[in-house]
Amino acid sequence: MSNYAIGLHSARSRKILIADDEEISRNILGNLLESDYELVYAENGQQAWEILEQQGQTLSLVMLDQYMPGMTGMDLLKKAKMDENLKAIPVIMMTADERSEVESLEAGASDFFSKPYPHPDVILARVRRAIELYEDRQILSSTERDTLTGLYNWEFFCSYVSQYDRYYPDLVMDAAVVDISHFHMFNERYGTSSGNLILSRMAKKIRQAISGKGGIVCRRSADVFYLYLPQGTDYAELRKSLMNLTEPGDDFNGKVHVRMGVYPAVDKELDIGRRFDRAKSASDRVRSIYSEPLGIYDDQLRQHELYEEQLVEDFQRALDEKQFVLYFQPKYDVTQSTPQFAGAEALVRWIHPDRGFLPPGDFIPLFESNGLIRNLDEYVWEQAAASIRRWKEHYHLPLAVSVNVSRMDFYDANLVDTFADLIRRYGLEPGELHLEVTESAYEQDSEQMIRTITRLRELGFLIEMDDFGQGYSSLHMISSLPIDVLKLDMRFVREAFGQTKNTRMIEIVLDISDYLGVPVVAEGVENEEQYRELKRLGCDMIQGYYFSKPLPPADFEELLKKQQAGILSGHGISVDFEHRKVLKQMRRVTYSNIAQALAMDYALIFYVDLEQDTYIEYSTGDGHDEFSVTRWGKDFFGVCMTWVERVVHPQDSAKFRETFSRDRLLGELAHERSVSLTYRTMMQGEVGYVRLKATRLSKTDDRHIIFGMRYVDAEVQRANQAISFENLAKAFASDYYSIFYVDEETGEFLEYSAGRNAGELKIERQGGDFFTFMRQELKENVYSEDQDLVMSSFTRENLTQVLDQSEKFTMNYRRVLDHQPSYVHLKAIRMQGGETPHIVIGISDIDSQIRREMDYMKALRDANRDALTGVRNKRAFLEQIRQLNGLIRSGDVEEFAVAMCDVNHLKEVNDLKGHKFGDDLLKNACKQICDIFKHSPVFRIGGDEFVAVLVGSDYAERDALMKRMESCNKEAAEQGGVVVACGISDYKSGTDDSVEQVLERADSAMYANKEYLKQSDSRRENG
C-alpha cells in the first residue's frame, strides 16, 4: 500500500506539546514518547502559548512544567481553559512541588507528575489514558454537536427537550424557530465560507441571547435554528439582537434578514417535532414581511390545523355516507384519423355536507400523510368497479377505467387478492380496470412492490405509470419495470408548450415508449395546438380539458349514451391497449431477433445504425437466452472512447482506441466480416478480461453493425498454468486453520490442518461424503442465529452453481466456541489440476478482526458520518486535511485532486417544499456525487456542500468525471432534477505546501461553475 493510502486509512497520529524550560527534562520525555507520538517542544510559557494558538486543533495532549520564566505553566493552564477552542485539550502538569497537585487539578489539569519523573511505564500509561479519555469525549461531543456551530444536533436536542419536560413539568415553555431569509442568495453572492461565518455568528449570538434564560438550542438544518425557552422571553428583542451579523472588515456588505416564528406555551402532549412544526409555520407566514419578520402561532394557523383534523375526523363518516363521489375524465385515442373515445380515469371528489365541494388538494395529501389514503383507495376501486358493471349492462360498451393505486397500498400483502376478488364480484375482465402507479412510487419502493405488480399483470390487469416525466427514472430502470402504459405528466406537457415551445423531451419519451413497446397517454392537454402537435409526434392517447373536464357520474353517462347512439365524432370506442402494444413492439422485434441470433454467451449487444448515428443496447438477465433493451443513444464511437477513459485498463487503452476508432474499424469491416479484441477492464479497482467483437449485419448491409461483448476471465485463467493443491494449501495455511480437499464427482475428501509451522500441513480427517459430513458439522457447531442462513447457503447445489458463475464461494458466520459465538470465514474455490475437478475449502478464524472492525466502525460511524447522507462529515474531512498536510510536509504524498460540490437551489426547495423534500434532494445529490467519484472519499462539510478527494483512477479520469457531472447537470436542469455545481483543482507538487491552497482553487472553480449554471438556467428560461 502506498504512503498516501496508508495516510488515508491508518489510525490517527497523535501530537503532544512538551513545555519545559529545562532541556534535560524535555529530552527525557522526548526519548520516552517519540516512538509512539509526534512531539513539539516549547522552552517557555510564551512559546508554548504561541504553539497552542497555531496548532491547538491538532494537539492530543499538553505536558507543562509548572515553573517556567515569564508565563508559568499554571498561568498557561488557566489561560488555555478560558479559550473556547483550547479548553478541551488535556493538560498534564509537571513539577517538583507536590503541594501544587491540588491547585493544578482544580485549575483544570487532567493529571499531575511530580519530579523526578515516575517509572517510564507509569508515564506512558498515564499519557495514553489522558489521550484516550480526551478522544472519547471528542467522539461523544462530535456525535451530539453540529460541527460548524457547536450547537446540539436535532437528535440530542430532542433528547434534552424530553429531559427538560420531565424535570420541569410545570414550567411553561415556548418553541421558537430562527431562520435567515433567502440565505441561499447570500451564499450565491458571497460564497459558502462567508455563509458559514454568518451561521457561526448566528449560533454565538443565540447562545449569548438565551444565556441565563434556561433554554436550549440546536441547528436543525442549513440556516434554521430551534430554541426551546421558558415563557417570558421578549422575542422581538431577541430577534433584533440577532440582526447585526456583519462586522467591520467583512468582505460582504449585504444585510442579513432574520425571521422568527414562535409557538408560545407549547402543548407538551404534542411530540417535539409537531411543536416546532407549529413554530415553523409561524415563521413561514412572515417569510416576505421584512418590516415585521416575527410570526406567532395563533388562532388562524390553529384553525387550519383544526380544519385538517376535522377532515380526518369526518373521513369515516364520509366513506359510510358516500360523500366521496367519483368524477370521470375521458381519454381519447388519437392514433386514428378521428379521435376515438377510449375510456376514462376515475378521480375522487369530496362533497362535504357542511363545507360543500372540497378540492382534492385539501384532502388527498392529508390522507397520504396519515395513512387514510388506503381506505379511500379501496372505496374508489369499489365504486369504479360498480360503475363499469352498470355501464356494461346499460350501454353494452367496452370500457376501461383507470384507478389510482397509492404507494402505501403496496404494503398490503393481500392487494392482489383484493383486486382479484373485486373483478370476480362485479363480473369484470381485469383489462377493464387499469391500475395507475406514480413514477416516484416505482423509484422509492422495494422489490415486493415489483413482485406485486407482476402478479397483477399476470392476472390480466394493465399497469399505467402515472406522472411520467416528473420523477428521475433511468431508461434502464423503466425497461425492467412491469408497465403497460406511460402517462405523461401534465406539468411536463405544460412546460413543453410554454414560452420555449420545446417538445424535444416529449419526443424522447415517445421514443422510449416505442422501444418499450407501450402506448403513451398525455395528461393535461388543454388546447388545439397541444393536441395537434402531440398527435403529430406519435402520442397514442390524450386526456385533458381539450376534450373534456372531469365529469360527474350523470354527465359521464350522458357521454356514454351519445357514444352508444353514434352521435359523437369518432364512432365507437377504442380500448384495445394490447393491440397498440403489439404495434409498438414490432419496431423492436427486428432488433431483438438480431440480438437473439447473435447472443450466444454475450453479456451485452449493441445494434449500431451508422446512417442515423444511433445505437440500442441489449443486455441479458440471469441467463443468456433472453435479451432486453437497456438503453439507447447517439454517437456510439464517442461513447466507446468515453468508456476507454472510465473502464479500460490504462495499458490496453491505446490498443482499444486504435482498434475501435470509427475509420479504422469500418476500413477493416470492408474486407473482414468481423473484428474482435480482448482487453482488460478496471471496475472498482479489480482487473477483468473482456472480448468485444464487431460484426457486419450482412455483406450487403453497410449501414448496421452489431457489437457483442462478453466476459472472458475464465478463458484467460484456464490458459494460465494450474496451481497444485499442495502449493495452494501451503499458501492458505497461514490464514486457514482447516482446509478440505474435495473430489467434486465422488464427494471424497481430505481435511488438512496447519501445524505450528505455517508452511506445514497434516491430514486431520478423511471421508467419502463431504457434503453430508460438512452439513452435520455446521449443524452442530454454527451459532443458532446463523443456522438457517448457513444451512440454506451451504448446499452442494448452491456451492456448485456459485462456482460455475464466479471464481469463489465465500461465507462468514458464527460458530459456538466455549459457549460463545465466534466469527469464522469459509472460502471455496474450484481446481482443475487433475483428471476430475476438485473443490478446496478453507476455514479461518476472523473473530478478533470482525469485532475490532465492528467496534472501530461504530465509533467511526458515530463520530465521522453525516447522519442524513451517510457520507463522512466535516470532522472527518478536517482529519483528512491534517493527514494530507502531514504527507505533503514529508514529501510522501501521491497525486490527488479536490472536487468541491454545492447543491443548487436547496434553500428554495426547503422554503417551498419543506425540509423533508430538501433532505431528499440532498440525499439524491450525495448519491450523484458518490456515483461519479465512486473510487474516492466523499465528505459533507456544510448544509449543501460536499468535497471529494480524488485519488487513483478517479484522479487519472478527473476530466472525464467532470464531463459526466456536466452531463448529469444538463439532464437534471432539463428534467427538474438535482443540479450540483462542481469545481476541481489538482495538488501541485513543489508549489502547494498545504491542502488549503488546493481547496481554495477548487472553491473558486466551483463558484465559477455555479455562475455558469445560473446563466444556463437563465438562457433556458428565456429561450
Secondary structure in CASP SS format (residue, H / E / C, confidence):
PFRMAT SS
TARGET T0000
AUTHOR 0000-0000-0000
METHOD secondary structure of the structure
MODEL  1
M C 1.00
S C 1.00
N H 1.00
Y H 1.00
A H 1.00
I H 1.00
G H 1.00
L H 1.00
H H 1.00
S C 1.00
A C 1.00
R C 1.00
S C 1.00
R C 1.00
K E 1.00
I E 1.00
L E 1.00
I E 1.00
A E 1.00
D C 1.00
D C 1.00
E C 1.00
E H 1.00
I H 1.00
S H 1.00
R H 1.00
N H 1.00
I H 1.00
L H 1.00
G H 1.00
N H 1.00
L H 1.00
L H 1.00
E C 1.00
S C 1.00
D C 1.00
Y C 1.00
E E 1.00
L E 1.00
V E 1.00
Y E 1.00
A E 1.00
E C 1.00
N C 1.00
G H 1.00
Q H 1.00
Q H 1.00
A H 1.00
W H 1.00
E H 1.00
I H 1.00
L H 1.00
E H 1.00
Q H 1.00
Q H 1.00
G H 1.00
Q H 1.00
T H 1.00
L E 1.00
S E 1.00
L E 1.00
V E 1.00
M E 1.00
L E 1.00
D E 1.00
Q C 1.00
Y C 1.00
M C 1.00
P C 1.00
G C 1.00
M C 1.00
T C 1.00
G H 1.00
M H 1.00
D H 1.00
L H 1.00
L H 1.00
K H 1.00
K H 1.00
A H 1.00
K H 1.00
M C 1.00
D C 1.00
E C 1.00
N C 1.00
L C 1.00
K C 1.00
A C 1.00
I C 1.00
P C 1.00
V E 1.00
I E 1.00
M E 1.00
M E 1.00
T E 1.00
A C 1.00
D C 1.00
E H 1.00
R H 1.00
S H 1.00
E H 1.00
V H 1.00
E H 1.00
S H 1.00
L H 1.00
E H 1.00
A C 1.00
G C 1.00
A C 1.00
S C 1.00
D E 1.00
F E 1.00
F E 1.00
S E 1.00
K C 1.00
P C 1.00
Y C 1.00
P C 1.00
H C 1.00
P H 1.00
D H 1.00
V H 1.00
I H 1.00
L H 1.00
A H 1.00
R H 1.00
V H 1.00
R H 1.00
R H 1.00
A H 1.00
I H 1.00
E H 1.00
L H 1.00
Y H 1.00
E H 1.00
D H 1.00
R H 1.00
Q H 1.00
I H 1.00
L H 1.00
S H 1.00
S H 1.00
T H 1.00
E H 1.00
R E 1.00
D C 1.00
T C 1.00
L C 1.00
T C 1.00
G C 1.00
L C 1.00
Y E 1.00
N C 1.00
W H 1.00
E H 1.00
F H 1.00
F H 1.00
C H 1.00
S H 1.00
Y H 1.00
V H 1.00
S H 1.00
Q H 1.00
Y H 1.00
D H 1.00
R H 1.00
Y H 1.00
Y C 1.00
P C 1.00
D C 1.00
L C 1.00
V C 1.00
M E 1.00
D E 1.00
A E 1.00
A E 1.00
V E 1.00
V E 1.00
D E 1.00
I E 1.00
S C 1.00
H C 1.00
F H 1.00
H H 1.00
M H 1.00
F H 1.00
N H 1.00
E H 1.00
R H 1.00
Y H 1.00
G C 1.00
T H 1.00
S H 1.00
S H 1.00
G H 1.00
N H 1.00
L H 1.00
I H 1.00
L H 1.00
S H 1.00
R H 1.00
M H 1.00
A H 1.00
K H 1.00
K H 1.00
I H 1.00
R H 1.00
Q H 1.00
A H 1.00
I H 1.00
S C 1.00
G C 1.00
K C 1.00
G C 1.00
G C 1.00
I E 1.00
V E 1.00
C E 1.00
R E 1.00
R E 1.00
S E 1.00
A C 1.00
D C 1.00
V E 1.00
F E 1.00
Y E 1.00
L E 1.00
Y E 1.00
L E 1.00
P E 1.00
Q C 1.00
G C 1.00
T C 1.00
D C 1.00
Y H 1.00
A H 1.00
E H 1.00
L H 1.00
R H 1.00
K H 1.00
S H 1.00
L C 1.00
M C 1.00
N C 1.00
L C 1.00
T C 1.00
E C 1.00
P C 1.00
G C 1.00
D C 1.00
D C 1.00
F C 1.00
N C 1.00
G C 1.00
K C 1.00
V C 1.00
H C 1.00
V E 1.00
R E 1.00
M E 1.00
G E 1.00
V E 1.00
Y E 1.00
P C 1.00
A C 1.00
V C 1.00
D C 1.00
K C 1.00
E C 1.00
L C 1.00
D C 1.00
I H 1.00
G H 1.00
R H 1.00
R H 1.00
F H 1.00
D H 1.00
R H 1.00
A H 1.00
K H 1.00
S H 1.00
A H 1.00
S H 1.00
D H 1.00
R H 1.00
V C 1.00
R C 1.00
S C 1.00
I C 1.00
Y C 1.00
S C 1.00
E C 1.00
P C 1.00
L E 1.00
G E 1.00
I E 1.00
Y C 1.00
D C 1.00
D H 1.00
Q H 1.00
L H 1.00
R H 1.00
Q H 1.00
H H 1.00
E H 1.00
L H 1.00
Y H 1.00
E H 1.00
E H 1.00
Q H 1.00
L H 1.00
V H 1.00
E H 1.00
D H 1.00
F H 1.00
Q H 1.00
R H 1.00
A H 1.00
L H 1.00
D H 1.00
E C 1.00
K C 1.00
Q C 1.00
F E 1.00
V E 1.00
L E 1.00
Y E 1.00
F E 1.00
Q E 1.00
P E 1.00
K E 1.00
Y E 1.00
D E 1.00
V C 1.00
T C 1.00
Q C 1.00
S C 1.00
T C 1.00
P C 1.00
Q E 1.00
F E 1.00
A E 1.00
G E 1.00
A E 1.00
E E 1.00
A E 1.00
L E 1.00
V E 1.00
R E 1.00
W E 1.00
I E 1.00
H E 1.00
P C 1.00
D C 1.00
R C 1.00
G E 1.00
F E 1.00
L E 1.00
P C 1.00
P H 1.00
G H 1.00
D H 1.00
F H 1.00
I H 1.00
P H 1.00
L H 1.00
F H 1.00
E H 1.00
S H 1.00
N H 1.00
G C 1.00
L C 1.00
I H 1.00
R H 1.00
N H 1.00
L H 1.00
D H 1.00
E H 1.00
Y H 1.00
V H 1.00
W H 1.00
E H 1.00
Q H 1.00
A H 1.00
A H 1.00
A H 1.00
S H 1.00
I H 1.00
R H 1.00
R H 1.00
W H 1.00
K H 1.00
E H 1.00
H H 1.00
Y H 1.00
H C 1.00
L C 1.00
P C 1.00
L C 1.00
A C 1.00
V E 1.00
S E 1.00
V E 1.00
N E 1.00
V C 1.00
S C 1.00
R H 1.00
M H 1.00
D H 1.00
F H 1.00
Y H 1.00
D C 1.00
A C 1.00
N C 1.00
L H 1.00
V H 1.00
D H 1.00
T H 1.00
F H 1.00
A H 1.00
D H 1.00
L H 1.00
I H 1.00
R H 1.00
R H 1.00
Y H 1.00
G C 1.00
L C 1.00
E C 1.00
P H 1.00
G H 1.00
E H 1.00
L E 1.00
H E 1.00
L E 1.00
E E 1.00
V E 1.00
T E 1.00
E H 1.00
S H 1.00
A H 1.00
Y H 1.00
E H 1.00
Q H 1.00
D C 1.00
S C 1.00
E H 1.00
Q H 1.00
M H 1.00
I H 1.00
R H 1.00
T H 1.00
I H 1.00
T H 1.00
R H 1.00
L H 1.00
R H 1.00
E H 1.00
L H 1.00
G C 1.00
F C 1.00
L E 1.00
I E 1.00
E E 1.00
M E 1.00
D E 1.00
D E 1.00
F E 1.00
G C 1.00
Q C 1.00
G C 1.00
Y C 1.00
S C 1.00
S C 1.00
L H 1.00
H H 1.00
M H 1.00
I H 1.00
S H 1.00
S C 1.00
L C 1.00
P C 1.00
I C 1.00
D C 1.00
V E 1.00
L E 1.00
K E 1.00
L E 1.00
D C 1.00
M H 1.00
R H 1.00
F H 1.00
V H 1.00
R H 1.00
E H 1.00
A H 1.00
F C 1.00
G C 1.00
Q C 1.00
T C 1.00
K C 1.00
N C 1.00
T C 1.00
R H 1.00
M H 1.00
I H 1.00
E H 1.00
I H 1.00
V H 1.00
L H 1.00
D H 1.00
I H 1.00
S H 1.00
D H 1.00
Y H 1.00
L H 1.00
G C 1.00
V C 1.00
P C 1.00
V E 1.00
V E 1.00
A E 1.00
E C 1.00
G C 1.00
V C 1.00
E C 1.00
N C 1.00
E H 1.00
E H 1.00
Q H 1.00
Y H 1.00
R H 1.00
E H 1.00
L H 1.00
K H 1.00
R H 1.00
L H 1.00
G C 1.00
C C 1.00
D C 1.00
M E 1.00
I E 1.00
Q C 1.00
G C 1.00
Y C 1.00
Y C 1.00
F C 1.00
S C 1.00
K C 1.00
P C 1.00
L E 1.00
P C 1.00
P H 1.00
A H 1.00
D H 1.00
F H 1.00
E H 1.00
E H 1.00
L H 1.00
L H 1.00
K H 1.00
K H 1.00
Q H 1.00
Q H 1.00
A H 1.00
G C 1.00
I C 1.00
L C 1.00
S C 1.00
G C 1.00
H C 1.00
G C 1.00
I E 1.00
S C 1.00
V C 1.00
D C 1.00
F H 1.00
E H 1.00
H H 1.00
R H 1.00
K H 1.00
V H 1.00
L H 1.00
K H 1.00
Q H 1.00
M H 1.00
R H 1.00
R H 1.00
V H 1.00
T H 1.00
Y H 1.00
S H 1.00
N H 1.00
I H 1.00
A H 1.00
Q H 1.00
A H 1.00
L H 1.00
A H 1.00
M C 1.00
D C 1.00
Y C 1.00
A C 1.00
L E 1.00
I E 1.00
F E 1.00
Y E 1.00
V E 1.00
D E 1.00
L C 1.00
E C 1.00
Q C 1.00
D C 1.00
T E 1.00
Y E 1.00
I E 1.00
E E 1.00
Y E 1.00
S E 1.00
T E 1.00
G C 1.00
D C 1.00
G C 1.00
H C 1.00
D C 1.00
E C 1.00
F E 1.00
S E 1.00
V E 1.00
T E 1.00
R E 1.00
W E 1.00
G E 1.00
K E 1.00
D C 1.00
F H 1.00
F H 1.00
G H 1.00
V H 1.00
C H 1.00
M H 1.00
T H 1.00
W H 1.00
V H 1.00
E H 1.00
R H 1.00
V C 1.00
V E 1.00
H C 1.00
P H 1.00
Q H 1.00
D H 1.00
S H 1.00
A H 1.00
K H 1.00
F H 1.00
R H 1.00
E H 1.00
T H 1.00
F C 1.00
S C 1.00
R H 1.00
D H 1.00
R H 1.00
L H 1.00
L H 1.00
G H 1.00
E H 1.00
L H 1.00
A C 1.00
H C 1.00
E C 1.00
R C 1.00
S E 1.00
V E 1.00
S E 1.00
L E 1.00
T E 1.00
Y E 1.00
R E 1.00
T E 1.00
M E 1.00
M E 1.00
Q C 1.00
G C 1.00
E E 1.00
V E 1.00
G E 1.00
Y E 1.00
V E 1.00
R E 1.00
L E 1.00
K E 1.00
A E 1.00
T E 1.00
R E 1.00
L E 1.00
S E 1.00
K C 1.00
T C 1.00
D E 1.00
D E 1.00
R E 1.00
H E 1.00
I E 1.00
I E 1.00
F E 1.00
G E 1.00
M E 1.00
R E 1.00
Y E 1.00
V C 1.00
D H 1.00
A H 1.00
E H 1.00
V H 1.00
Q H 1.00
R H 1.00
A H 1.00
N C 1.00
Q C 1.00
A C 1.00
I C 1.00
S C 1.00
F H 1.00
E H 1.00
N H 1.00
L H 1.00
A H 1.00
K H 1.00
A H 1.00
F H 1.00
A H 1.00
S C 1.00
D C 1.00
Y C 1.00
Y C 1.00
S E 1.00
I E 1.00
F E 1.00
Y E 1.00
V E 1.00
D E 1.00
E C 1.00
E C 1.00
T C 1.00
G C 1.00
E C 1.00
F E 1.00
L E 1.00
E E 1.00
Y E 1.00
S E 1.00
A E 1.00
G C 1.00
R C 1.00
N C 1.00
A C 1.00
G C 1.00
E C 1.00
L E 1.00
K E 1.00
I E 1.00
E E 1.00
R E 1.00
Q E 1.00
G E 1.00
G C 1.00
D C 1.00
F H 1.00
F H 1.00
T H 1.00
F H 1.00
M H 1.00
R H 1.00
Q H 1.00
E H 1.00
L H 1.00
K H 1.00
E H 1.00
N H 1.00
V E 1.00
Y C 1.00
S H 1.00
E H 1.00
D H 1.00
Q H 1.00
D H 1.00
L H 1.00
V H 1.00
M H 1.00
S H 1.00
S H 1.00
F C 1.00
T C 1.00
R H 1.00
E H 1.00
N H 1.00
L H 1.00
T H 1.00
Q H 1.00
V H 1.00
L H 1.00
D H 1.00
Q H 1.00
S C 1.00
E C 1.00
K E 1.00
F E 1.00
T E 1.00
M E 1.00
N E 1.00
Y E 1.00
R E 1.00
R E 1.00
V E 1.00
L E 1.00
D C 1.00
H C 1.00
Q E 1.00
P E 1.00
S E 1.00
Y E 1.00
V E 1.00
H E 1.00
L E 1.00
K E 1.00
A E 1.00
I E 1.00
R E 1.00
M E 1.00
Q C 1.00
G C 1.00
G C 1.00
E C 1.00
T C 1.00
P C 1.00
H E 1.00
I E 1.00
V E 1.00
I E 1.00
G E 1.00
I E 1.00
S E 1.00
D E 1.00
I C 1.00
D H 1.00
S H 1.00
Q H 1.00
I H 1.00
R H 1.00
R H 1.00
E H 1.00
M H 1.00
D H 1.00
Y H 1.00
M H 1.00
K H 1.00
A H 1.00
L H 1.00
R H 1.00
D H 1.00
A H 1.00
N H 1.00
R E 1.00
D C 1.00
A C 1.00
L C 1.00
T C 1.00
G C 1.00
V C 1.00
R E 1.00
N C 1.00
K H 1.00
R H 1.00
A H 1.00
F H 1.00
L H 1.00
E H 1.00
Q H 1.00
I H 1.00
R H 1.00
Q H 1.00
L H 1.00
N H 1.00
G H 1.00
L H 1.00
I H 1.00
R H 1.00
S H 1.00
G C 1.00
D C 1.00
V C 1.00
E C 1.00
E C 1.00
F C 1.00
A E 1.00
V E 1.00
A E 1.00
M E 1.00
C E 1.00
D E 1.00
V E 1.00
N C 1.00
H C 1.00
L H 1.00
K H 1.00
E H 1.00
V H 1.00
N H 1.00
D H 1.00
L H 1.00
K H 1.00
G C 1.00
H H 1.00
K H 1.00
F H 1.00
G H 1.00
D H 1.00
D H 1.00
L H 1.00
L H 1.00
K H 1.00
N H 1.00
A H 1.00
C H 1.00
K H 1.00
Q H 1.00
I H 1.00
C H 1.00
D H 1.00
I H 1.00
F C 1.00
K C 1.00
H C 1.00
S C 1.00
P C 1.00
V E 1.00
F E 1.00
R E 1.00
I C 1.00
G C 1.00
G C 1.00
D C 1.00
E E 1.00
F E 1.00
V E 1.00
A E 1.00
V E 1.00
L E 1.00
V C 1.00
G H 1.00
S H 1.00
D H 1.00
Y H 1.00
A H 1.00
E C 1.00
R H 1.00
D H 1.00
A H 1.00
L H 1.00
M H 1.00
K H 1.00
R H 1.00
M H 1.00
E H 1.00
S H 1.00
C H 1.00
N H 1.00
K H 1.00
E H 1.00
A H 1.00
A H 1.00
E H 1.00
Q H 1.00
G C 1.00
G C 1.00
V C 1.00
V C 1.00
V E 1.00
A E 1.00
C E 1.00
G E 1.00
I E 1.00
S E 1.00
D E 1.00
Y C 1.00
K C 1.00
S C 1.00
G C 1.00
T C 1.00
D C 1.00
D C 1.00
S C 1.00
V H 1.00
E H 1.00
Q H 1.00
V H 1.00
L H 1.00
E H 1.00
R H 1.00
A H 1.00
D H 1.00
S H 1.00
A H 1.00
M H 1.00
Y H 1.00
A H 1.00
N H 1.00
K H 1.00
E H 1.00
Y H 1.00
L H 1.00
K H 1.00
Q H 1.00
S H 1.00
D H 1.00
S H 1.00
R H 1.00
R H 1.00
E H 1.00
N H 1.00
G C 1.00
END
